[in-house]
Amino acid sequence: MIIIEQCENAENICQVMHLAFEHYKEDPIPSSALVETPQTIEKELQKGIRVWGGKIDEQLIAIVKIDSQDDGLYFSRLSVIPSMQGHGYAEQFVRFIETQAKMEGKRQVTCKVRSSEEGNIQLYRQLGFEIVAEETIPNILGQKIQTVSMRKVI
């Protein structure tokens, strides 16, 4: 069983994120998650971004970043290490985020997904999210990425 708790160890957060996004190394537009460092994560934590980690037998196997917005929670970098993907942990994290949003009196949960990540888009749709916008955004390296913004009203 996965235990989800707040995580502030930037080194561990970075390690899980890099493992989860490793498949983007060969992508024509690599994920900017791969250039994040413990230092960049520390800066985000200092700015109020929360990171929740999922552990199994005390081993961190997943993380997600959450940013509080006026009427909702925005999540990003939902990361599950490759050996643990396909076991429903991403869905458990999304359900956790929804519960957290309700506890904080928020009305919605939002995220952005690369348009090419059809599996992720399908997962979020199955969980009740809808596409509310399509846009091209620059990553940290200035490359343009096609994305969709997804939202679930809770």
LOTOR-22591 format. One record per residue: residue in three letters; z, x, y of N, C-alpha, C in turn. Coordinates in steps of 0.1 Angstrom, whole numbers, plus 5000, padded with zeros to 4 digits. Layout:
LOTOR-22591
+------+------+------+------+-------+-------+-------+------+------+------+
| rest | n_zz | n_xx | n_yy | ca_zz | ca_xx | ca_yy | c_zz | c_xx | c_yy |
+------+------+------+------+-------+-------+-------+------+------+------+
|  ALA |    Z |    X |    Y |     Z |     X |     Y |    Z |    X |    Y |
...
+------+------+------+------+-------+-------+-------+------+------+------+
END
This chain:
LOTOR-22591
+------+------+------+------+-------+-------+-------+------+------+------+
| rest | n_zz | n_xx | n_yy | ca_zz | ca_xx | ca_yy | c_zz | c_xx | c_yy |
+------+------+------+------+-------+-------+-------+------+------+------+
|  MET | 5000 | 5008 | 4988 |  5000 |  5000 |  5000 | 5000 | 5009 | 5012 |
|  ILE | 4992 | 5005 | 5022 |  4991 |  5012 |  5035 | 5003 | 5008 | 5044 |
|  ILE | 5009 | 5018 | 5050 |  5019 |  5016 |  5061 | 5013 | 5020 | 5074 |
|  ILE | 5013 | 5010 | 5083 |  5007 |  5013 |  5097 | 5018 | 5015 | 5107 |
|  GLU | 5018 | 5026 | 5114 |  5028 |  5029 |  5124 | 5022 | 5037 | 5135 |
|  GLN | 5029 | 5037 | 5146 |  5023 |  5045 |  5157 | 5023 | 5060 | 5154 |
|  CYS | 5013 | 5066 | 5158 |  5010 |  5080 |  5155 | 5008 | 5088 | 5168 |
|  GLU | 5016 | 5099 | 5169 |  5014 |  5107 |  5181 | 5011 | 5122 | 5178 |
|  ASN | 5009 | 5125 | 5166 |  5006 |  5139 |  5162 | 4991 | 5141 | 5164 |
|  ALA | 4987 | 5147 | 5176 |  4973 |  5148 |  5179 | 4965 | 5156 | 5169 |
|  GLU | 4971 | 5166 | 5163 |  4964 |  5174 |  5153 | 4960 | 5166 | 5141 |
|  ASN | 4969 | 5158 | 5136 |  4966 |  5149 |  5125 | 4956 | 5138 | 5128 |
|  ILE | 4958 | 5132 | 5140 |  4948 |  5122 |  5145 | 4934 | 5128 | 5145 |
|  CYS | 4933 | 5139 | 5151 |  4920 |  5146 |  5152 | 4914 | 5149 | 5138 |
|  GLN | 4922 | 5154 | 5129 |  4917 |  5157 |  5116 | 4912 | 5145 | 5109 |
|  VAL | 4919 | 5134 | 5109 |  4914 |  5121 |  5102 | 4901 | 5116 | 5109 |
|  MET | 4901 | 5117 | 5122 |  4889 |  5112 |  5129 | 4877 | 5121 | 5126 |
|  HIS | 4879 | 5134 | 5126 |  4867 |  5142 |  5123 | 4862 | 5140 | 5108 |
|  LEU | 4871 | 5138 | 5099 |  4867 |  5135 |  5085 | 4859 | 5122 | 5084 |
|  ALA | 4864 | 5112 | 5091 |  4858 |  5099 |  5091 | 4844 | 5099 | 5097 |
|  PHE | 4843 | 5107 | 5108 |  4830 |  5107 |  5115 | 4821 | 5118 | 5111 |
|  GLU | 4825 | 5126 | 5101 |  4817 |  5137 |  5097 | 4802 | 5134 | 5093 |
|  HIS | 4800 | 5122 | 5088 |  4786 |  5119 |  5085 | 4777 | 5119 | 5097 |
|  TYR | 4782 | 5118 | 5109 |  4774 |  5119 |  5121 | 4769 | 5133 | 5125 |
|  LYS | 4774 | 5143 | 5118 |  4770 |  5157 |  5121 | 4755 | 5158 | 5120 |
|  GLU | 4749 | 5152 | 5111 |  4734 |  5153 |  5109 | 4726 | 5142 | 5117 |
|  ASP | 4733 | 5133 | 5124 |  4727 |  5123 |  5131 | 4720 | 5129 | 5143 |
|  PRO | 4708 | 5124 | 5147 |  4701 |  5129 |  5159 | 4711 | 5128 | 5172 |
|  ILE | 4719 | 5118 | 5172 |  4729 |  5117 |  5183 | 4743 | 5117 | 5176 |
|  PRO | 4749 | 5129 | 5174 |  4762 |  5130 |  5168 | 4772 | 5122 | 5176 |
|  SER | 4782 | 5117 | 5168 |  4793 |  5110 |  5175 | 4801 | 5119 | 5183 |
|  SER | 4805 | 5114 | 5195 |  4814 |  5122 |  5204 | 4828 | 5123 | 5198 |
|  ALA | 4831 | 5116 | 5188 |  4844 |  5117 |  5181 | 4845 | 5131 | 5175 |
|  LEU | 4834 | 5137 | 5172 |  4834 |  5151 |  5166 | 4837 | 5162 | 5176 |
|  VAL | 4836 | 5159 | 5189 |  4840 |  5169 |  5199 | 4854 | 5167 | 5205 |
|  GLU | 4861 | 5156 | 5200 |  4874 |  5154 |  5204 | 4883 | 5165 | 5198 |
|  THR | 4893 | 5169 | 5206 |  4903 |  5179 |  5201 | 4917 | 5174 | 5202 |
|  PRO | 4926 | 5181 | 5196 |  4940 |  5176 |  5198 | 4944 | 5176 | 5213 |
|  GLN | 4938 | 5184 | 5221 |  4941 |  5184 |  5236 | 4935 | 5172 | 5243 |
|  THR | 4923 | 5167 | 5239 |  4918 |  5155 |  5245 | 4925 | 5143 | 5240 |
|  ILE | 4930 | 5143 | 5228 |  4938 |  5132 |  5223 | 4951 | 5132 | 5230 |
|  GLU | 4958 | 5143 | 5232 |  4970 |  5144 |  5240 | 4969 | 5138 | 5253 |
|  LYS | 4958 | 5141 | 5260 |  4955 |  5135 |  5274 | 4954 | 5120 | 5273 |
|  GLU | 4948 | 5115 | 5263 |  4947 |  5100 |  5261 | 4960 | 5094 | 5259 |
|  LEU | 4968 | 5100 | 5250 |  4982 |  5095 |  5247 | 4990 | 5095 | 5260 |
|  GLN | 4989 | 5105 | 5268 |  4996 |  5106 |  5281 | 4991 | 5095 | 5291 |
|  LYS | 4979 | 5090 | 5290 |  4973 |  5080 |  5298 | 4977 | 5066 | 5293 |
|  GLY | 4983 | 5065 | 5281 |  4987 |  5052 |  5276 | 4979 | 5047 | 5265 |
|  ILE | 4969 | 5054 | 5260 |  4962 |  5050 |  5248 | 4972 | 5051 | 5237 |
|  ARG | 4972 | 5041 | 5228 |  4981 |  5042 |  5217 | 4972 | 5045 | 5204 |
|  VAL | 4978 | 5052 | 5195 |  4971 |  5055 |  5183 | 4980 | 5051 | 5172 |
|  TRP | 4974 | 5043 | 5163 |  4982 |  5038 |  5151 | 4976 | 5045 | 5139 |
|  GLY | 4984 | 5049 | 5130 |  4980 |  5056 |  5118 | 4984 | 5048 | 5106 |
|  GLY | 4975 | 5049 | 5096 |  4978 |  5043 |  5083 | 4981 | 5054 | 5073 |
|  LYS | 4993 | 5052 | 5066 |  4997 |  5062 |  5056 | 4998 | 5056 | 5042 |
|  ILE | 4995 | 5064 | 5032 |  4997 |  5060 |  5018 | 5005 | 5072 | 5013 |
|  ASP | 5016 | 5070 | 5007 |  5025 |  5080 |  5001 | 5026 | 5092 | 5012 |
|  GLU | 5029 | 5088 | 5024 |  5032 |  5097 |  5035 | 5020 | 5105 | 5040 |
|  GLN | 5008 | 5102 | 5034 |  4996 |  5109 |  5038 | 4988 | 5100 | 5048 |
|  LEU | 4985 | 5106 | 5060 |  4977 |  5098 |  5069 | 4963 | 5097 | 5065 |
|  ILE | 4958 | 5085 | 5063 |  4944 |  5083 |  5057 | 4935 | 5075 | 5067 |
|  ALA | 4941 | 5070 | 5078 |  4933 |  5062 |  5088 | 4940 | 5062 | 5101 |
|  ILE | 4932 | 5061 | 5112 |  4938 |  5059 |  5125 | 4929 | 5049 | 5133 |
|  VAL | 4935 | 5044 | 5144 |  4927 |  5037 |  5154 | 4933 | 5039 | 5167 |
|  LYS | 4925 | 5039 | 5178 |  4930 |  5040 |  5191 | 4930 | 5026 | 5197 |
|  ILE | 4940 | 5023 | 5205 |  4941 |  5010 |  5211 | 4944 | 5011 | 5226 |
|  ASP | 4936 | 5004 | 5234 |  4939 |  5004 |  5249 | 4941 | 4990 | 5253 |
|  SER | 4952 | 4988 | 5260 |  4955 |  4975 |  5266 | 4947 | 4972 | 5278 |
|  GLN | 4941 | 4960 | 5278 |  4933 |  4955 |  5289 | 4940 | 4942 | 5294 |
|  ASP | 4935 | 4937 | 5305 |  4942 |  4925 |  5311 | 4945 | 4914 | 5301 |
|  ASP | 4934 | 4910 | 5294 |  4936 |  4898 |  5285 | 4934 | 4901 | 5271 |
|  GLY | 4933 | 4914 | 5267 |  4931 |  4918 |  5254 | 4934 | 4932 | 5250 |
|  LEU | 4932 | 4935 | 5238 |  4933 |  4949 |  5233 | 4919 | 4954 | 5229 |
|  TYR | 4915 | 4966 | 5233 |  4903 |  4972 |  5230 | 4906 | 4983 | 5220 |
|  PHE | 4899 | 4983 | 5208 |  4901 |  4993 |  5199 | 4889 | 5002 | 5197 |
|  SER | 4891 | 5015 | 5194 |  4880 |  5024 |  5192 | 4884 | 5034 | 5181 |
|  ARG | 4874 | 5042 | 5177 |  4876 |  5053 |  5167 | 4883 | 5048 | 5155 |
|  LEU | 4881 | 5036 | 5150 |  4887 |  5032 |  5138 | 4882 | 5041 | 5127 |
|  SER | 4891 | 5049 | 5121 |  4887 |  5060 |  5112 | 4894 | 5059 | 5099 |
|  VAL | 4887 | 5059 | 5088 |  4893 |  5059 |  5075 | 4886 | 5071 | 5068 |
|  ILE | 4895 | 5080 | 5062 |  4889 |  5092 |  5056 | 4880 | 5088 | 5045 |
|  PRO | 4869 | 5095 | 5043 |  4858 |  5091 |  5033 | 4863 | 5087 | 5019 |
|  SER | 4873 | 5095 | 5014 |  4878 |  5092 |  5000 | 4885 | 5079 | 4999 |
|  MET | 4889 | 5073 | 5011 |  4897 |  5060 |  5010 | 4888 | 5049 | 5016 |
|  GLN | 4876 | 5051 | 5020 |  4867 |  5040 |  5025 | 4864 | 5031 | 5014 |
|  GLY | 4861 | 5018 | 5017 |  4857 |  5008 |  5007 | 4869 | 5002 | 5000 |
|  HIS | 4881 | 5004 | 5005 |  4893 |  4998 |  4999 | 4899 | 4987 | 5008 |
|  GLY | 4893 | 4983 | 5019 |  4898 |  4973 |  5027 | 4908 | 4977 | 5038 |
|  TYR | 4909 | 4991 | 5040 |  4918 |  4995 |  5050 | 4914 | 4992 | 5064 |
|  ALA | 4901 | 4993 | 5067 |  4896 |  4990 |  5080 | 4899 | 4975 | 5083 |
|  GLU | 4897 | 4966 | 5074 |  4900 |  4952 |  5076 | 4915 | 4951 | 5079 |
|  GLN | 4924 | 4958 | 5071 |  4938 |  4957 |  5074 | 4942 | 4962 | 5088 |
|  PHE | 4935 | 4972 | 5093 |  4937 |  4977 |  5106 | 4933 | 4966 | 5116 |
|  VAL | 4922 | 4960 | 5114 |  4917 |  4950 |  5124 | 4927 | 4938 | 5124 |
|  ARG | 4932 | 4934 | 5113 |  4942 |  4923 |  5112 | 4955 | 4928 | 5119 |
|  PHE | 4958 | 4940 | 5118 |  4970 |  4946 |  5124 | 4968 | 4945 | 5140 |
|  ILE | 4956 | 4949 | 5144 |  4953 |  4949 |  5159 | 4954 | 4935 | 5164 |
|  GLU | 4949 | 4925 | 5157 |  4950 |  4911 |  5161 | 4964 | 4907 | 5162 |
|  THR | 4972 | 4910 | 5152 |  4987 |  4906 |  5153 | 4993 | 4913 | 5165 |
|  GLN | 4990 | 4926 | 5167 |  4996 |  4933 |  5178 | 4992 | 4926 | 5191 |
|  ALA | 4979 | 4922 | 5192 |  4975 |  4915 |  5205 | 4982 | 4902 | 5207 |
|  LYS | 4984 | 4894 | 5196 |  4992 |  4882 |  5198 | 5006 | 4885 | 5202 |
|  MET | 5012 | 4895 | 5196 |  5026 |  4898 |  5200 | 5027 | 4902 | 5215 |
|  GLU | 5016 | 4908 | 5220 |  5016 |  4912 |  5234 | 5011 | 4902 | 5243 |
|  GLY | 5008 | 4890 | 5238 |  5004 |  4879 |  5246 | 4989 | 4880 | 5251 |
|  LYS | 4982 | 4887 | 5243 |  4967 |  4889 |  5247 | 4959 | 4878 | 5240 |
|  ARG | 4947 | 4876 | 5246 |  4939 |  4865 |  5241 | 4927 | 4869 | 5233 |
|  GLN | 4924 | 4882 | 5233 |  4912 |  4887 |  5226 | 4913 | 4901 | 5221 |
|  VAL | 4905 | 4905 | 5212 |  4904 |  4919 |  5207 | 4889 | 4923 | 5208 |
|  THR | 4886 | 4934 | 5214 |  4872 |  4939 |  5216 | 4870 | 4953 | 5211 |
|  CYS | 4857 | 4956 | 5208 |  4853 |  4969 |  5204 | 4839 | 4971 | 5207 |
|  LYS | 4834 | 4984 | 5207 |  4820 |  4987 |  5208 | 4816 | 4994 | 5195 |
|  VAL | 4804 | 4991 | 5190 |  4799 |  4996 |  5178 | 4784 | 5001 | 5180 |
|  ARG | 4781 | 5012 | 5174 |  4767 |  5016 |  5175 | 4758 | 5005 | 5169 |
|  SER | 4747 | 5002 | 5175 |  4738 |  4992 |  5170 | 4733 | 4995 | 5156 |
|  SER | 4732 | 5008 | 5153 |  4727 |  5012 |  5140 | 4737 | 5011 | 5129 |
|  GLU | 4750 | 5008 | 5132 |  4760 |  5007 |  5122 | 4761 | 4993 | 5117 |
|  GLU | 4751 | 4988 | 5110 |  4750 |  4974 |  5105 | 4762 | 4970 | 5096 |
|  GLY | 4767 | 4980 | 5088 |  4778 |  4977 |  5080 | 4791 | 4974 | 5088 |
|  ASN | 4793 | 4981 | 5098 |  4805 |  4979 |  5107 | 4803 | 4966 | 5114 |
|  ILE | 4791 | 4963 | 5119 |  4789 |  4951 |  5126 | 4791 | 4939 | 5117 |
|  GLN | 4786 | 4940 | 5105 |  4788 |  4929 |  5095 | 4803 | 4927 | 5092 |
|  LEU | 4810 | 4938 | 5090 |  4825 |  4937 |  5087 | 4831 | 4929 | 5098 |
|  TYR | 4829 | 4933 | 5111 |  4835 |  4927 |  5122 | 4831 | 4912 | 5123 |
|  ARG | 4819 | 4909 | 5120 |  4814 |  4895 |  5120 | 4822 | 4887 | 5110 |
|  GLN | 4823 | 4893 | 5098 |  4831 |  4886 |  5087 | 4845 | 4883 | 5091 |
|  LEU | 4850 | 4892 | 5100 |  4864 |  4890 |  5105 | 4865 | 4881 | 5117 |
|  GLY | 4854 | 4875 | 5121 |  4854 |  4865 |  5132 | 4850 | 4871 | 5146 |
|  PHE | 4845 | 4883 | 5146 |  4840 |  4888 |  5159 | 4826 | 4884 | 5161 |
|  GLU | 4822 | 4883 | 5174 |  4809 |  4880 |  5178 | 4803 | 4891 | 5187 |
|  ILE | 4790 | 4893 | 5187 |  4784 |  4902 |  5197 | 4784 | 4895 | 5210 |
|  VAL | 4789 | 4901 | 5220 |  4789 |  4895 |  5234 | 4780 | 4903 | 5244 |
|  ALA | 4776 | 4915 | 5240 |  4767 |  4923 |  5249 | 4760 | 4934 | 5241 |
|  GLU | 4749 | 4938 | 5245 |  4741 |  4949 |  5240 | 4739 | 4958 | 5252 |
|  GLU | 4741 | 4971 | 5250 |  4739 |  4981 |  5261 | 4736 | 4995 | 5255 |
|  THR | 4731 | 5003 | 5264 |  4729 |  5017 |  5261 | 4739 | 5024 | 5269 |
|  ILE | 4747 | 5033 | 5263 |  4758 |  5040 |  5270 | 4756 | 5055 | 5267 |
|  PRO | 4760 | 5063 | 5276 |  4760 |  5078 |  5274 | 4773 | 5082 | 5266 |
|  ASN | 4771 | 5091 | 5257 |  4783 |  5097 |  5250 | 4788 | 5108 | 5259 |
|  ILE | 4798 | 5115 | 5254 |  4804 |  5126 |  5261 | 4794 | 5137 | 5264 |
|  LEU | 4784 | 5138 | 5255 |  4774 |  5149 |  5257 | 4762 | 5144 | 5266 |
|  GLY | 4763 | 5132 | 5271 |  4752 |  5126 |  5279 | 4741 | 5120 | 5272 |
|  GLN | 4742 | 5119 | 5259 |  4731 |  5113 |  5251 | 4732 | 5098 | 5251 |
|  LYS | 4721 | 5091 | 5251 |  4721 |  5076 |  5252 | 4723 | 5070 | 5238 |
|  ILE | 4732 | 5061 | 5237 |  4735 |  5054 |  5224 | 4734 | 5039 | 5226 |
|  GLN | 4726 | 5033 | 5217 |  4725 |  5018 |  5217 | 4738 | 5013 | 5210 |
|  THR | 4745 | 5004 | 5217 |  4757 |  4998 |  5212 | 4757 | 4983 | 5214 |
|  VAL | 4766 | 4977 | 5207 |  4770 |  4962 |  5209 | 4785 | 4962 | 5212 |
|  SER | 4788 | 4953 | 5221 |  4802 |  4950 |  5223 | 4805 | 4937 | 5215 |
|  MET | 4817 | 4938 | 5208 |  4821 |  4927 |  5200 | 4834 | 4922 | 5204 |
|  ARG | 4836 | 4909 | 5202 |  4849 |  4903 |  5207 | 4853 | 4892 | 5197 |
|  LYS | 4867 | 4891 | 5196 |  4872 |  4880 |  5188 | 4883 | 4874 | 5197 |
|  VAL | 4882 | 4861 | 5199 |  4892 |  4854 |  5207 | 4903 | 4850 | 5196 |
|  ILE | 4916 | 4853 | 5200 |  4926 |  4851 |  5190 | 4936 | 4840 | 5195 |
+------+------+------+------+-------+-------+-------+------+------+------+
END
